Amino acid sequence: MFKHLKTYITLLLIGLTSMAVAGQKPLITVQTSTLSNGLKVMIIPNGIAPVVSIGVVYNVGTADDPLDQVGLSHFLEHMMFKGTKEVPGALFNKLILQHGGKNNALTEFDFTLYYTTISLEYLDFILKLEADRMRNLTFTRDEVLSEMGVVLEERRMRLDNNPFGMAYELYLRAFHSHHPYGVHPIGYPHHIKKYTFDSVRAHYDTWYRPNNATLIIVGKVTMETAKPIIEKYFSSIKSTPIPARIRPQNPPREGATQTITQYNKRNSLVMIRYAYDAPNFNSDLGKKHYHALKVLAHVLGGTNTTDFYYQMVERRKLAIDVSCDYHGDAIDPQEFSIEVTAPPHADIPLLKEEVKNFITSIVKNGTSEDSLNRAKNDLIAKLAYLKDGTESLLYILAEYTAKGFTIDDINAWAKHINNVTMNDVKEAATLVLGVSPAVTMEVYPEKKDAKAA
């Protein structure tokens, strides 16, 4: 559900850090420190307004959940708003609203983030609240049972009642046959129904420790002014050993492609997705091809001005939209995917043939110099106004540092994007798109013409 937010922030990050290419100071200047109990602290001074965004990142996500209770990290995210002895029940949210702030949380495969944006004068207040719930949750057995119903309803809303929901879950399972990325972060109903008070509490006690967390503050503040407050509330929280993050990897595919086909009476469009294995940034291959793959993804589906969009949507009128995603930021490898959406009356065999031809051409010839420059310039031009606020900077730092990026990696992105050559894109395309897709997903309306296609 954060797809568009993440895409927007990635573009902003690449674009804004491009200022470093011109020899200016890095846009993201981070002040760092570590408390004696292992809590990492990162502060980005941003004095544009007297507000702060405060985030606590825990290095645990869906990929770290027990195999029989996938989604437990997401469920614990819900329970983190159930209160402590000092701030009972729903008072946590009420207090933030009463002080003019806003707060939320999100759970992904690799991390969990809690964040609040509020006036600078309440920094001390929010830090006290976050330190309190880091170790002092008091949720009850009845609250666990009650929240299971809430999460089951959330699942129905986000997946079960989504025309593409079932196909997407089948797609995840097919692509990540052995890896825990193969189950959506909310889990399946049989996972959710197995949560217990003891399992939720054990998950909390195991992972929610200062030495497994990073406190991030973005706003009109510095380490010098904030650290005494941080020390006051967090330094007394004890650290404990954190278990290794055990993640089974997917076996080699040996050139096989799995095809998922679904006819859904609730769906009115045709959607076809081709998913390829791709290296992540933290791998050796990723270090070499990551930035070129970012550019390649933008060449294929970054905007509605790409050659691929023009060919499929405007010129041939075979599709109504095309997109491309490269999920190379995760801790473990994910996919490079190309997705085409078409009306139900489209010539599907011809559509598939044209997509195949375009991919083959990219692998064989690379892209044009004009397309390459447009993609790079577009990535860099998405500067927008990152420094006008605090939440985007907070999210960038939370997500990418939780996934193994350093501050230097983040600040060097634009330089690497600028340095991507035609040959780099061709090599990356050959590596990823030069083989059969790992998974092909096709979703059709439940109509005779679609079945015939």
One Martini backbone bead per residue (centre of mass of N, CA, C, O) as a GRO file, in nm:
protein
  453
    1MET     BB    1   0.050   0.067  -0.004
    2PHE     BB    2   0.352   0.219  -0.056
    3LYS     BB    3   0.433   0.243  -0.351
    4HIS     BB    4   0.398   0.550  -0.424
    5LEU     BB    5   0.563   0.666  -0.193
    6LYS     BB    6   0.831   0.521  -0.263
    7THR     BB    7   0.865   0.628  -0.546
    8TYR     BB    8   0.868   0.927  -0.474
    9ILE     BB    9   1.108   0.915  -0.274
   10THR     BB   10   1.319   0.799  -0.462
   11LEU     BB   11   1.315   1.036  -0.660
   12LEU     BB   12   1.389   1.253  -0.460
   13LEU     BB   13   1.656   1.138  -0.367
   14ILE     BB   14   1.805   1.133  -0.634
   15GLY     BB   15   1.763   1.427  -0.709
   16LEU     BB   16   1.871   1.583  -0.455
   17THR     BB   17   2.157   1.442  -0.446
   18SER     BB   18   2.261   1.573  -0.716
   19MET     BB   19   2.399   1.824  -0.592
   20ALA     BB   20   2.668   1.676  -0.534
   21VAL     BB   21   2.773   1.668  -0.828
   22ALA     BB   22   2.829   1.992  -0.825
   23GLY     BB   23   2.988   2.017  -0.530
   24GLN     BB   24   2.804   2.010  -0.313
   25LYS     BB   25   2.659   1.948  -0.046
   26PRO     BB   26   2.504   1.723   0.107
   27LEU     BB   27   2.178   1.710   0.172
   28ILE     BB   28   2.227   1.471   0.371
   29THR     BB   29   2.284   1.560   0.704
   30VAL     BB   30   2.409   1.342   0.952
   31GLN     BB   31   2.364   1.289   1.291
   32THR     BB   32   2.549   1.069   1.510
   33SER     BB   33   2.466   0.809   1.758
   34THR     BB   34   2.538   0.599   2.058
   35LEU     BB   35   2.427   0.435   2.303
   36SER     BB   36   2.510   0.217   2.558
   37ASN     BB   37   2.248   0.024   2.464
   38GLY     BB   38   2.253   0.065   2.122
   39LEU     BB   39   2.112   0.314   2.040
   40LYS     BB   40   2.039   0.470   1.754
   41VAL     BB   41   2.121   0.805   1.629
   42MET     BB   42   1.939   1.028   1.401
   43ILE     BB   43   2.006   1.360   1.262
   44ILE     BB   44   1.817   1.612   1.073
   45PRO     BB   45   1.870   1.921   1.011
   46ASN     BB   46   1.560   2.133   0.981
   47GLY     BB   47   1.476   2.490   0.968
   48ILE     BB   48   1.205   2.564   0.806
   49ALA     BB   49   1.050   2.456   1.070
   50PRO     BB   50   0.890   2.418   1.399
   51VAL     BB   51   0.946   2.098   1.338
   52VAL     BB   52   0.900   1.736   1.395
   53SER     BB   53   1.029   1.413   1.310
   54ILE     BB   54   0.961   1.100   1.473
   55GLY     BB   55   1.150   0.790   1.470
   56VAL     BB   56   1.107   0.430   1.509
   57VAL     BB   57   1.330   0.165   1.432
   58TYR     BB   58   1.280  -0.179   1.369
   59ASN     BB   59   1.469  -0.482   1.310
   60VAL     BB   60   1.167  -0.587   1.203
   61GLY     BB   61   0.972  -0.822   1.008
   62THR     BB   62   0.804  -1.043   0.824
   63ALA     BB   63   1.075  -1.210   0.760
   64ASP     BB   64   1.086  -1.270   1.101
   65ASP     BB   65   0.858  -1.450   1.131
   66PRO     BB   66   0.687  -1.698   1.215
   67LEU     BB   67   0.580  -1.945   1.004
   68ASP     BB   68   0.284  -1.974   1.166
   69GLN     BB   69   0.293  -1.623   1.211
   70VAL     BB   70   0.244  -1.442   0.984
   71GLY     BB   71   0.224  -1.093   1.079
   72LEU     BB   72   0.324  -1.029   1.372
   73SER     BB   73   0.454  -0.752   1.326
   74HIS     BB   74   0.191  -0.612   1.240
   75PHE     BB   75   0.034  -0.676   1.498
   76LEU     BB   76   0.227  -0.529   1.693
   77GLU     BB   77   0.176  -0.253   1.579
   78HIS     BB   78  -0.108  -0.239   1.696
   79MET     BB   79  -0.026  -0.289   2.003
   80MET     BB   80   0.144  -0.016   2.034
   81PHE     BB   81  -0.160   0.137   2.082
   82LYS     BB   82  -0.253   0.012   2.388
   83GLY     BB   83  -0.046   0.085   2.601
   84THR     BB   84   0.034   0.189   2.932
   85LYS     BB   85   0.043   0.273   3.253
   86GLU     BB   86   0.093   0.581   3.185
   87VAL     BB   87  -0.048   0.520   2.879
   88PRO     BB   88  -0.349   0.428   2.837
   89GLY     BB   89  -0.468   0.292   2.579
   90ALA     BB   90  -0.572   0.556   2.352
   91LEU     BB   91  -0.394   0.801   2.463
   92PHE     BB   92  -0.164   0.832   2.268
   93ASN     BB   93  -0.324   0.955   2.027
   94LYS     BB   94  -0.473   1.180   2.180
   95LEU     BB   95  -0.225   1.343   2.269
   96ILE     BB   96  -0.120   1.411   1.988
   97LEU     BB   97  -0.374   1.556   1.890
   98GLN     BB   98  -0.386   1.769   2.124
   99HIS     BB   99  -0.082   1.873   2.013
  100GLY     BB  100  -0.102   1.878   1.681
  101GLY     BB  101  -0.044   1.594   1.581
  102LYS     BB  102   0.096   1.312   1.390
  103ASN     BB  103   0.046   0.951   1.340
  104ASN     BB  104   0.224   0.636   1.265
  105ALA     BB  105   0.258   0.315   1.084
  106LEU     BB  106   0.486   0.046   0.959
  107THR     BB  107   0.506  -0.271   0.780
  108GLU     BB  108   0.767  -0.465   0.663
  109PHE     BB  109   0.984  -0.705   0.581
  110ASP     BB  110   1.251  -0.541   0.732
  111PHE     BB  111   1.057  -0.333   0.897
  112THR     BB  112   0.963  -0.097   1.166
  113LEU     BB  113   0.754   0.205   1.185
  114TYR     BB  114   0.746   0.499   1.400
  115TYR     BB  115   0.557   0.815   1.366
  116THR     BB  116   0.600   1.178   1.431
  117THR     BB  117   0.436   1.497   1.385
  118ILE     BB  118   0.551   1.805   1.544
  119SER     BB  119   0.606   2.035   1.746
  120LEU     BB  120   0.903   2.118   1.886
  121GLU     BB  121   0.797   2.156   2.190
  122TYR     BB  122   0.725   1.816   2.184
  123LEU     BB  123   0.977   1.637   2.187
  124ASP     BB  124   0.995   1.538   2.478
  125PHE     BB  125   0.715   1.404   2.483
  126ILE     BB  126   0.761   1.190   2.254
  127LEU     BB  127   1.011   1.051   2.370
  128LYS     BB  128   0.867   0.950   2.619
  129LEU     BB  129   0.658   0.773   2.474
  130GLU     BB  130   0.857   0.589   2.315
  131ALA     BB  131   1.013   0.479   2.558
  132ASP     BB  132   0.772   0.354   2.702
  133ARG     BB  133   0.681   0.153   2.454
  134MET     BB  134   0.943  -0.014   2.419
  135ARG     BB  135   0.881  -0.175   2.730
  136ASN     BB  136   0.557  -0.097   2.854
  137LEU     BB  137   0.350  -0.282   2.763
  138THR     BB  138  -0.025  -0.366   2.847
  139PHE     BB  139  -0.154  -0.575   2.699
  140THR     BB  140  -0.417  -0.800   2.650
  141ARG     BB  141  -0.588  -1.080   2.576
  142ASP     BB  142  -0.845  -0.936   2.478
  143GLU     BB  143  -0.697  -0.744   2.278
  144VAL     BB  144  -0.591  -0.961   2.095
  145LEU     BB  145  -0.863  -1.080   2.008
  146SER     BB  146  -0.984  -0.815   1.900
  147GLU     BB  147  -0.751  -0.746   1.689
  148MET     BB  148  -0.789  -0.987   1.504
  149GLY     BB  149  -1.048  -0.874   1.375
  150VAL     BB  150  -0.922  -0.620   1.258
  151VAL     BB  151  -0.707  -0.763   1.076
  152LEU     BB  152  -0.903  -0.933   0.912
  153GLU     BB  153  -1.045  -0.685   0.793
  154GLU     BB  154  -0.796  -0.561   0.663
  155ARG     BB  155  -0.747  -0.797   0.474
  156ARG     BB  156  -1.013  -0.781   0.321
  157MET     BB  157  -0.967  -0.493   0.213
  158ARG     BB  158  -0.667  -0.532   0.077
  159LEU     BB  159  -0.722  -0.839  -0.058
  160ASP     BB  160  -0.995  -1.000  -0.077
  161ASN     BB  161  -1.139  -0.724  -0.217
  162ASN     BB  162  -0.923  -0.747  -0.433
  163PRO     BB  163  -0.900  -0.827  -0.760
  164PHE     BB  164  -0.565  -0.878  -0.720
  165GLY     BB  165  -0.504  -1.026  -0.447
  166MET     BB  166  -0.482  -1.331  -0.508
  167ALA     BB  167  -0.275  -1.312  -0.734
  168TYR     BB  168  -0.055  -1.172  -0.566
  169GLU     BB  169  -0.014  -1.404  -0.362
  170LEU     BB  170   0.065  -1.614  -0.572
  171TYR     BB  171   0.304  -1.456  -0.677
  172LEU     BB  172   0.472  -1.448  -0.421
  173ARG     BB  173   0.494  -1.757  -0.384
  174ALA     BB  174   0.632  -1.811  -0.655
  175PHE     BB  175   0.882  -1.624  -0.631
  176HIS     BB  176   0.889  -1.706  -0.303
  177SER     BB  177   0.908  -2.026  -0.225
  178HIS     BB  178   1.116  -1.993   0.049
  179HIS     BB  179   1.084  -1.708   0.111
  180PRO     BB  180   0.928  -1.471   0.328
  181TYR     BB  181   0.838  -1.280   0.085
  182GLY     BB  182   0.583  -1.481   0.004
  183VAL     BB  183   0.432  -1.309   0.229
  184HIS     BB  184   0.229  -1.097   0.327
  185PRO     BB  185   0.249  -0.877   0.597
  186ILE     BB  186  -0.051  -0.976   0.703
  187GLY     BB  187  -0.116  -1.245   0.619
  188TYR     BB  188  -0.303  -1.516   0.687
  189PRO     BB  189  -0.572  -1.625   0.850
  190HIS     BB  190  -0.419  -1.872   0.984
  191HIS     BB  191  -0.214  -1.689   1.116
  192ILE     BB  192  -0.386  -1.485   1.277
  193LYS     BB  193  -0.540  -1.716   1.451
  194LYS     BB  194  -0.251  -1.791   1.608
  195TYR     BB  195  -0.244  -1.568   1.779
  196THR     BB  196  -0.104  -1.472   2.094
  197PHE     BB  197  -0.015  -1.334   2.375
  198ASP     BB  198   0.260  -1.484   2.394
  199SER     BB  199   0.365  -1.434   2.100
  200VAL     BB  200   0.353  -1.125   2.107
  201ARG     BB  201   0.528  -1.085   2.357
  202ALA     BB  202   0.780  -1.233   2.250
  203HIS     BB  203   0.829  -1.047   2.010
  204TYR     BB  204   0.868  -0.793   2.174
  205ASP     BB  205   1.100  -0.899   2.368
  206THR     BB  206   1.302  -0.969   2.134
  207TRP     BB  207   1.300  -0.690   1.931
  208TYR     BB  208   1.222  -0.454   2.146
  209ARG     BB  209   1.521  -0.296   2.142
  210PRO     BB  210   1.768  -0.066   2.149
  211ASN     BB  211   1.979  -0.265   1.985
  212ASN     BB  212   1.718  -0.274   1.749
  213ALA     BB  213   1.734   0.049   1.712
  214THR     BB  214   1.619   0.368   1.560
  215LEU     BB  215   1.654   0.712   1.610
  216ILE     BB  216   1.465   0.966   1.436
  217ILE     BB  217   1.538   1.317   1.355
  218VAL     BB  218   1.346   1.581   1.194
  219GLY     BB  219   1.459   1.923   1.220
  220LYS     BB  220   1.476   2.184   1.463
  221VAL     BB  221   1.761   2.014   1.529
  222THR     BB  222   2.019   1.873   1.735
  223MET     BB  223   2.233   1.675   1.899
  224GLU     BB  224   2.297   1.873   2.127
  225THR     BB  225   1.986   1.918   2.209
  226ALA     BB  226   1.871   1.608   2.204
  227LYS     BB  227   2.047   1.403   2.369
  228PRO     BB  228   1.964   1.464   2.664
  229ILE     BB  229   1.673   1.365   2.618
  230ILE     BB  230   1.733   1.082   2.521
  231GLU     BB  231   1.888   0.989   2.769
  232LYS     BB  232   1.662   1.030   2.978
  233TYR     BB  233   1.464   0.799   2.837
  234PHE     BB  234   1.667   0.555   2.708
  235SER     BB  235   1.926   0.465   2.884
  236SER     BB  236   1.763   0.260   3.090
  237ILE     BB  237   1.730   0.065   2.868
  238LYS     BB  238   1.768  -0.258   2.812
  239SER     BB  239   1.969  -0.485   2.670
  240THR     BB  240   1.966  -0.760   2.430
  241PRO     BB  241   1.993  -1.026   2.262
  242ILE     BB  242   1.984  -1.074   1.911
  243PRO     BB  243   1.867  -1.257   1.681
  244ALA     BB  244   1.903  -1.409   1.408
  245ARG     BB  245   1.829  -1.364   1.064
  246ILE     BB  246   1.637  -1.615   0.929
  247ARG     BB  247   1.662  -1.683   0.563
  248PRO     BB  248   1.544  -1.848   0.327
  249GLN     BB  249   1.630  -1.935   0.005
  250ASN     BB  250   1.601  -1.945  -0.317
  251PRO     BB  251   1.617  -2.151  -0.560
  252PRO     BB  252   1.703  -2.242  -0.847
  253ARG     BB  253   1.527  -2.228  -1.166
  254GLU     BB  254   1.645  -2.339  -1.438
  255GLY     BB  255   1.457  -2.158  -1.648
  256ALA     BB  256   1.191  -2.142  -1.512
  257THR     BB  257   0.833  -2.076  -1.559
  258GLN     BB  258   0.573  -1.929  -1.389
  259THR     BB  259   0.212  -1.945  -1.434
  260ILE     BB  260  -0.045  -1.708  -1.366
  261THR     BB  261  -0.404  -1.766  -1.390
  262GLN     BB  262  -0.687  -1.534  -1.385
  263TYR     BB  263  -1.049  -1.530  -1.340
  264ASN     BB  264  -1.225  -1.225  -1.259
  265LYS     BB  265  -1.540  -1.095  -1.196
  266ARG     BB  266  -1.420  -0.818  -1.047
  267ASN     BB  267  -1.266  -0.770  -1.312
  268SER     BB  268  -1.211  -0.524  -1.598
  269LEU     BB  269  -0.912  -0.607  -1.652
  270VAL     BB  270  -0.591  -0.647  -1.789
  271MET     BB  271  -0.312  -0.823  -1.627
  272ILE     BB  272   0.048  -0.816  -1.689
  273ARG     BB  273   0.329  -0.995  -1.541
  274TYR     BB  274   0.689  -0.964  -1.532
  275ALA     BB  275   0.925  -1.162  -1.342
  276TYR     BB  276   1.260  -1.102  -1.224
  277ASP     BB  277   1.556  -1.168  -1.138
  278ALA     BB  278   1.740  -0.964  -0.890
  279PRO     BB  279   1.972  -0.777  -0.760
  280ASN     BB  280   2.084  -0.649  -0.472
  281PHE     BB  281   2.270  -0.404  -0.333
  282ASN     BB  282   2.423  -0.610  -0.118
  283SER     BB  283   2.544  -0.733  -0.361
  284ASP     BB  284   2.774  -0.775  -0.596
  285LEU     BB  285   2.586  -0.728  -0.840
  286GLY     BB  286   2.447  -0.480  -0.720
  287LYS     BB  287   2.689  -0.290  -0.703
  288LYS     BB  288   2.707  -0.286  -1.023
  289HIS     BB  289   2.368  -0.267  -1.118
  290TYR     BB  290   2.166  -0.092  -0.958
  291HIS     BB  291   2.161   0.188  -1.111
  292ALA     BB  292   2.098   0.073  -1.391
  293LEU     BB  293   1.824  -0.054  -1.301
  294LYS     BB  294   1.690   0.209  -1.229
  295VAL     BB  295   1.705   0.326  -1.513
  296LEU     BB  296   1.564   0.096  -1.664
  297ALA     BB  297   1.292   0.121  -1.517
  298HIS     BB  298   1.248   0.413  -1.626
  299VAL     BB  299   1.259   0.351  -1.928
  300LEU     BB  300   1.004   0.158  -1.915
  301GLY     BB  301   0.809   0.294  -1.639
  302GLY     BB  302   0.833   0.594  -1.516
  303THR     BB  303   0.656   0.719  -1.753
  304ASN     BB  304   0.447   0.869  -2.020
  305THR     BB  305   0.740   0.920  -2.206
  306THR     BB  306   0.814   0.656  -2.294
  307ASP     BB  307   0.867   0.432  -2.542
  308PHE     BB  308   0.692   0.206  -2.426
  309TYR     BB  309   0.437   0.370  -2.387
  310TYR     BB  310   0.406   0.469  -2.674
  311GLN     BB  311   0.388   0.191  -2.810
  312MET     BB  312   0.147   0.061  -2.630
  313VAL     BB  313  -0.056   0.315  -2.599
  314GLU     BB  314  -0.041   0.531  -2.838
  315ARG     BB  315   0.025   0.373  -3.100
  316ARG     BB  316  -0.111   0.071  -3.061
  317LYS     BB  317  -0.336   0.043  -2.836
  318LEU     BB  318  -0.293  -0.216  -2.624
  319ALA     BB  319  -0.279  -0.016  -2.379
  320ILE     BB  320  -0.322   0.190  -2.068
  321ASP     BB  321  -0.059   0.068  -1.917
  322VAL     BB  322   0.277   0.105  -1.780
  323SER     BB  323   0.525  -0.069  -1.574
  324CYS     BB  324   0.820  -0.046  -1.345
  325ASP     BB  325   1.006  -0.257  -1.108
  326TYR     BB  326   1.279  -0.219  -0.862
  327HIS     BB  327   1.368  -0.432  -0.574
  328GLY     BB  328   1.692  -0.349  -0.465
  329ASP     BB  329   1.662  -0.254  -0.141
  330ALA     BB  330   1.661  -0.507  -0.008
  331ILE     BB  331   1.811  -0.741   0.180
  332ASP     BB  332   1.685  -0.925  -0.026
  333PRO     BB  333   1.599  -1.055  -0.307
  334GLN     BB  334   1.406  -0.941  -0.572
  335GLU     BB  335   1.228  -0.781  -0.821
  336PHE     BB  336   1.181  -0.741  -1.176
  337SER     BB  337   0.906  -0.555  -1.314
  338ILE     BB  338   0.649  -0.594  -1.571
  339GLU     BB  339   0.354  -0.393  -1.643
  340VAL     BB  340   0.032  -0.458  -1.803
  341THR     BB  341  -0.255  -0.265  -1.899
  342ALA     BB  342  -0.578  -0.374  -2.026
  343PRO     BB  343  -0.834  -0.410  -2.207
  344PRO     BB  344  -1.059  -0.669  -2.266
  345HIS     BB  345  -1.038  -0.619  -2.600
  346ALA     BB  346  -0.764  -0.693  -2.636
  347ASP     BB  347  -0.477  -0.810  -2.805
  348ILE     BB  348  -0.304  -1.032  -2.636
  349PRO     BB  349  -0.099  -1.171  -2.821
  350LEU     BB  350   0.013  -0.903  -2.932
  351LEU     BB  351   0.097  -0.780  -2.667
  352LYS     BB  352   0.305  -0.995  -2.588
  353GLU     BB  353   0.481  -0.964  -2.839
  354GLU     BB  354   0.559  -0.665  -2.797
  355VAL     BB  355   0.693  -0.699  -2.525
  356LYS     BB  356   0.903  -0.902  -2.613
  357ASN     BB  357   1.035  -0.722  -2.831
  358PHE     BB  358   1.123  -0.493  -2.645
  359ILE     BB  359   1.301  -0.658  -2.457
  360THR     BB  360   1.489  -0.771  -2.673
  361SER     BB  361   1.594  -0.494  -2.767
  362ILE     BB  362   1.720  -0.405  -2.499
  363VAL     BB  363   1.920  -0.641  -2.479
  364LYS     BB  364   2.058  -0.603  -2.762
  365ASN     BB  365   2.067  -0.252  -2.777
  366GLY     BB  366   1.930  -0.110  -2.580
  367THR     BB  367   1.902   0.220  -2.560
  368SER     BB  368   1.863   0.529  -2.621
  369GLU     BB  369   2.010   0.822  -2.567
  370ASP     BB  370   1.749   0.974  -2.512
  371SER     BB  371   1.627   0.778  -2.301
  372LEU     BB  372   1.857   0.787  -2.102
  373ASN     BB  373   1.855   1.095  -2.048
  374ARG     BB  374   1.560   1.115  -1.963
  375ALA     BB  375   1.579   0.929  -1.721
  376LYS     BB  376   1.799   1.075  -1.565
  377ASN     BB  377   1.666   1.358  -1.564
  378ASP     BB  378   1.406   1.269  -1.426
  379LEU     BB  379   1.525   1.167  -1.166
  380ILE     BB  380   1.663   1.446  -1.102
  381ALA     BB  381   1.395   1.632  -1.138
  382LYS     BB  382   1.258   1.502  -0.867
  383LEU     BB  383   1.305   1.709  -0.633
  384ALA     BB  384   1.129   1.917  -0.544
  385TYR     BB  385   1.052   1.936  -0.166
  386LEU     BB  386   1.203   1.781   0.065
  387LYS     BB  387   1.293   2.033   0.260
  388ASP     BB  388   0.993   2.132   0.329
  389GLY     BB  389   1.014   1.880   0.509
  390THR     BB  390   1.030   1.564   0.720
  391GLU     BB  391   0.908   1.280   0.639
  392SER     BB  392   1.077   1.197   0.391
  393LEU     BB  393   1.348   1.191   0.534
  394LEU     BB  394   1.271   0.985   0.743
  395TYR     BB  395   1.198   0.752   0.550
  396ILE     BB  396   1.464   0.724   0.408
  397LEU     BB  397   1.638   0.662   0.656
  398ALA     BB  398   1.478   0.421   0.757
  399GLU     BB  399   1.477   0.230   0.514
  400TYR     BB  400   1.782   0.227   0.413
  401THR     BB  401   1.927   0.164   0.682
  402ALA     BB  402   1.760  -0.100   0.742
  403LYS     BB  403   1.887  -0.223   0.449
  404GLY     BB  404   2.218  -0.128   0.449
  405PHE     BB  405   2.257   0.163   0.411
  406THR     BB  406   2.445   0.434   0.381
  407ILE     BB  407   2.494   0.762   0.375
  408ASP     BB  408   2.687   0.751   0.134
  409ASP     BB  409   2.502   0.593  -0.051
  410ILE     BB  410   2.278   0.804  -0.063
  411ASN     BB  411   2.459   1.055  -0.155
  412ALA     BB  412   2.565   0.883  -0.426
  413TRP     BB  413   2.334   0.825  -0.622
  414ALA     BB  414   2.341   1.055  -0.832
  415LYS     BB  415   2.621   1.004  -0.933
  416HIS     BB  416   2.556   0.717  -1.039
  417ILE     BB  417   2.332   0.796  -1.229
  418ASN     BB  418   2.503   0.990  -1.406
  419ASN     BB  419   2.717   0.739  -1.476
  420VAL     BB  420   2.529   0.600  -1.652
  421THR     BB  421   2.543   0.392  -1.926
  422MET     BB  422   2.459   0.226  -2.200
  423ASN     BB  423   2.620  -0.030  -2.121
  424ASP     BB  424   2.501  -0.063  -1.840
  425VAL     BB  425   2.209  -0.113  -1.931
  426LYS     BB  426   2.267  -0.357  -2.112
  427GLU     BB  427   2.388  -0.538  -1.893
  428ALA     BB  428   2.144  -0.533  -1.706
  429ALA     BB  429   1.940  -0.644  -1.911
  430THR     BB  430   2.086  -0.911  -1.965
  431LEU     BB  431   2.085  -1.019  -1.675
  432VAL     BB  432   1.760  -0.996  -1.631
  433LEU     BB  433   1.610  -1.005  -1.939
  434GLY     BB  434   1.787  -1.251  -2.082
  435VAL     BB  435   1.570  -1.419  -1.943
  436SER     BB  436   1.337  -1.585  -1.818
  437PRO     BB  437   1.086  -1.549  -1.639
  438ALA     BB  438   0.992  -1.652  -1.329
  439VAL     BB  439   0.712  -1.484  -1.351
  440THR     BB  440   0.373  -1.507  -1.471
  441MET     BB  441   0.097  -1.274  -1.468
  442GLU     BB  442  -0.263  -1.334  -1.531
  443VAL     BB  443  -0.545  -1.106  -1.548
  444TYR     BB  444  -0.897  -1.163  -1.595
  445PRO     BB  445  -1.188  -1.142  -1.697
  446GLU     BB  446  -1.505  -1.307  -1.677
  447LYS     BB  447  -1.482  -1.380  -2.010
  448LYS     BB  448  -1.489  -1.515  -2.315
  449ASP     BB  449  -1.274  -1.339  -2.457
  450ALA     BB  450  -1.057  -1.384  -2.242
  451LYS     BB  451  -1.044  -1.692  -2.258
  452ALA     BB  452  -0.967  -1.706  -2.552
  453ALA     BB  453  -0.701  -1.531  -2.507
   0.00000   0.00000   0.00000
